[in-house]
């Protein structure tokens, strides 16, 4: 049995423009147009006015339905919910030892501990006992 290929595989990060275009393409394909309302609007307005030319003024002539607005708002709420899952704030741990003077120093100390913690364990034990 062959595995199905992904339709839009993730190629990894290349540029912000490519990332933005990829997100735009994904979001626009997720929002499916309503063909019935499209055909109904074309019948009401007429073929000449529905497909504009250089001389057609269409500003303010289209008003979306409440169902379309609700569909769009639900999609935007889903985007916000997904975005919050990826960028969650780290909670403050009051029981953690404070060995820093500001946020920048806290990050620096974490990096030092990550790379040199194994070499300084015995010094810390002797220092705090």
C-alpha positions in Angstrom: 0.0 0.0 0.0 1.5 3.3 -1.0 1.5 6.3 1.3 -0.3 9.4 0.1 1.8 12.4 -0.4 0.9 15.6 1.4 -0.7 18.2 -0.8 1.3 21.1 0.6 4.3 19.7 2.4 6.3 22.0 4.8 9.7 22.8 3.2 11.0 24.5 6.3 11.7 28.2 6.8 13.3 30.1 3.9 12.0 33.7 4.1 9.3 35.6 5.8 7.7 36.4 2.5 7.4 32.7 1.6 6.0 31.9 5.1 3.4 34.7 4.7 2.4 33.5 1.2 2.1 29.9 2.5 -0.1 31.0 5.4 -2.3 33.2 3.1 -2.7 30.3 0.7 -3.7 27.9 3.5 -6.2 30.3 5.0 -7.8 31.2 1.6 -8.2 27.5 0.6 -9.8 26.8 4.0 -12.5 29.5 3.4 -14.7 28.0 0.8 -16.9 30.4 -1.3 -20.6 30.1 -1.2 -21.6 29.3 -4.8 -25.3 29.7 -4.3 -25.1 33.3 -3.0 -22.6 34.0 -5.9 -25.1 32.9 -8.5 -27.9 34.7 -6.8 -26.0 37.9 -6.7 -25.0 37.6 -10.4 -28.7 37.2 -11.3 -29.7 40.2 -9.3 -27.0 42.6 -10.4 -26.8 41.4 -14.0 -23.9 40.1 -16.2 -22.8 43.6 -17.3 -22.4 45.0 -13.8 -21.3 41.8 -12.1 -18.1 41.5 -14.1 -16.6 45.0 -13.8 -14.8 46.9 -16.5 -12.6 50.0 -16.3 -15.7 52.2 -16.3 -17.5 50.3 -13.5 -17.8 51.9 -10.1 -18.6 49.2 -7.5 -17.5 50.8 -4.3 -19.9 50.1 -1.5 -22.3 48.0 -3.6 -21.6 44.7 -1.9 -22.9 43.9 1.6 -22.0 40.5 3.0 -24.6 38.3 4.6 -24.7 37.7 8.4 -23.9 34.0 7.8 -20.8 35.0 5.8 -19.7 37.4 8.5 -20.3 34.7 11.2 -18.3 32.2 9.1 -15.4 34.7 8.8 -15.5 35.6 12.6 -15.4 31.9 13.5 -12.4 31.4 11.3 -10.5 34.3 12.8 -11.3 33.1 16.3 -9.9 29.7 15.4 -6.7 31.4 14.1 -6.3 33.3 17.4 -6.9 30.0 19.3 -4.2 28.2 17.3 -1.8 31.1 17.6 -2.2 31.1 21.4 -1.4 27.4 21.6 1.9 28.0 19.8 2.9 31.1 21.8 2.0 30.4 25.3 3.5 32.4 28.2 5.7 30.6 30.7 4.3 30.7 34.1 6.4 32.1 37.0 7.6 29.5 39.4 7.8 31.0 42.9 9.6 27.9 44.3 12.5 28.3 41.9 15.8 29.7 43.3 16.4 33.3 42.4 20.0 33.7 41.2 19.5 36.7 38.9 19.1 40.4 39.0 16.9 40.9 35.9 15.5 39.0 32.9 18.5 39.3 30.8 20.7 38.0 33.6 18.2 35.1 34.2 18.6 34.0 30.6 22.3 34.3 30.7 22.5 32.2 33.9 20.3 29.5 32.3 22.7 29.3 29.3 25.7 29.1 31.7 24.0 26.3 33.6 23.2 24.5 30.4 26.8 24.5 29.2 28.9 24.6 32.3 26.6 23.1 35.0 28.2 19.7 35.0 31.6 21.3 35.8 30.4 23.5 38.6 28.2 21.0 40.6 30.9 20.3 43.2 31.6 24.1 43.7 27.9 24.8 44.2 27.5 22.0 46.7 30.5 23.2 48.8 29.3 26.8 48.5 25.8 26.3 49.8 26.5 23.7 52.5 
